[in-house]
Amino acid sequence: MDYTAERSPLSAMELIYDGCQEQSVDLDLTLPDYCPDIQRILKCQVYPRILDRSLAGDHLEISGTYQVKVFYLDADGGGVRCCESSAPFSASIPLKQHAEKGRVKAFARVEYINCRAASSRRLDVHGSFSICAKVFVCADCDAVSSLSGEDVEQRFLDVPYSRMSAFAVQLFQVEEVLELPGSKPEAETLLYSCAVPDLQDYKVIQNKLLIKGELNLHLLYLSAEGNSMETMEYAIPFSQMLDCEGITEEAQSDVRLSVVGTDVQIKNDYSGGKVFFDASVRLCADVTAYETKQTTVVSDAYSRRYEMALEVRQHMVEELTELFSDSLPTRAVFTMEQGISKVLDVWSESCVVSSAGQEEGNLILSGKYSICMLAIGTDGAPFYFERTPEFQYKRPLTEKETVRCDPDACLAGISYRLSANELEVKAEIALRGSVFTQKSFRMVEAAHADETKPREQDQNASLVLYYAEAGESLWDIARLYCTSMQAIQEENHLDCEKIEGKGMILIPMQAN
């Protein structure tokens, strides 16, 4: 005999891809005519930017551009110069299943870069970077919420879970014309620029998301007066309306911003003075909205009349328990082997973080960031210095179960102090993340009773005296005596499911 099952929807997020694909960098870079000859290379780096990601059947398609930037000393006066080149890239990553709709989290990671001056005008660049991605899809299923039958006893379990209700990835531009203050010399050549977005607020408006924030732009330029190097900081406010079909005010929205391109050009004023910067920064907004649901499943069952066979399986769901945004101050001290007479600029080019597990009720995140410095040595020559300090972040957990964290990090601020032969760097790391509680549970898929194998029950007594041990399950006792757990609870005025202390209990023998 098969029991008719009532079913209710249950959704889970399934990770169908988590990996990286390496991309090679091979460039024969010739200096443009306006760049002076190379005396010595100071620094070479590649900056990959992902511009598009899409799911096409059983493949993930990713495309973007990478920029190679080289700092070098010119052959004329030993000043710092910069040359750069860009190229497109694309990657097609196979997935284990078709995924027409899914959330894609992707980022690029530099593996290595080598640069050699083949001549005073030509550079030979080789290296690689990796395109790393995670692809999540909604794994929907129907869970058995009830079994029909007068003889069947069922154990129910309430299961809270989170489902992705909306997600979107959208690129947008932040553009601004920035003016140099009167205390700063005019700009001749831009050497370096980096931008860090700070998300400050967002609001859901009819399937759209209005975000507001501030873009912190850092510039290093060569002045028109005496070829001195100068730095500038700008804070550019922005707001942007994002399309996100299905998002609601009730949903918990995880919004991440990243920079995918920075273009800054020096601009003249009406008199020809180079006192303006025309800045255009391309940002990527990655939005995922989650709804918290709850369903009831049958976790166990038995028949009071017949031997019963169950089809069961373990199932895991995730519940979003926290979205956090925090700031972590860090400090690193470096011993300088070379004497420094002047620091030209200190900045960071990368900041990565990952979940390192759980420890004593805390979520542990670990990561590292780069410290890059251009300075003038005591010998009067410019030089480049780079280190990668590590950091760790602990966050108290509100849940005791196993959790999964999806973190991001960027360097929100950096300062330095030079004393004797030591460089002290203080960095403020901006952390954002989502924390999911992972719960695994047993779920009944189907139930079959064998009517040729009736269960034996003592029909001579309406009550049976049972000596229970502490911690013994009322459900197991009820199954053994072909009765119900509720009947035992009512007869003994119990509201628990396990015996708290050993002793005698009464078991009502229900008629089958």
Salt bridges, closest charged atoms under 4 A:
ASP2 OD1 - HIS448 ND1 2.51
GLU14 OE2 - LYS96 NZ 3.71
ASP26 OD1 - HIS126 ND1 2.52
ASP28 OD1 - ARG122 NH1 3.02
ASP37 OD1 - ARG121 NH1 2.87
ASP58 OD1 - HIS59 ND1 2.88
ASP74 OD2 - ARG81 NE 3.02
GLU84 OE1 - LYS69 NZ 3.76
GLU111 OE2 - ARG109 NE 3.04
ASP124 OD2 - ARG116 NH2 3.44
ASP124 OD1 - HIS126 NE2 2.98
GLU153 OE2 - ARG304 NH1 2.50
GLU188 OE2 - LYS274 NZ 3.45
GLU230 OE1 - LYS184 NZ 3.31
GLU233 OE2 - HIS218 ND1 2.36
ASP243 OD1 - LYS208 NZ 2.31
ASP254 OD1 - ARG256 NE 2.77
GLU291 OE1 - ARG163 NH1 3.72
GLU291 OE1 - LYS293 NZ 3.71
ASP300 OD1 - ARG442 NH2 3.24
ASP300 OD2 - ARG479 NH2 2.46
GLU311 OE2 - HIS448 NE2 2.99
GLU318 OE2 - ARG404 NE 2.84
GLU319 OE1 - LYS439 NZ 3.62
GLU322 OE2 - ARG395 NH2 2.67
ASP326 OD2 - ARG395 NH1 3.64
ASP345 OD2 - HIS218 NE2 2.78
GLU349 OE1 - LYS43 NZ 3.55
GLU359 OE2 - LYS394 NZ 3.75
GLU386 OE1 - LYS43 NZ 2.68
ASP406 OD2 - ARG103 NH2 3.78
ASP406 OD1 - LYS105 NZ 3.81
ASP408 OD1 - LYS105 NZ 3.15
ASP408 OD2 - ARG256 NH1 2.71
GLU424 OE2 - ARG331 NE 2.61
GLU424 OE1 - ARG417 NH2 2.91
GLU445 OE2 - ARG313 NE 3.29
GLU497 OE1 - ARG155 NH2 2.70
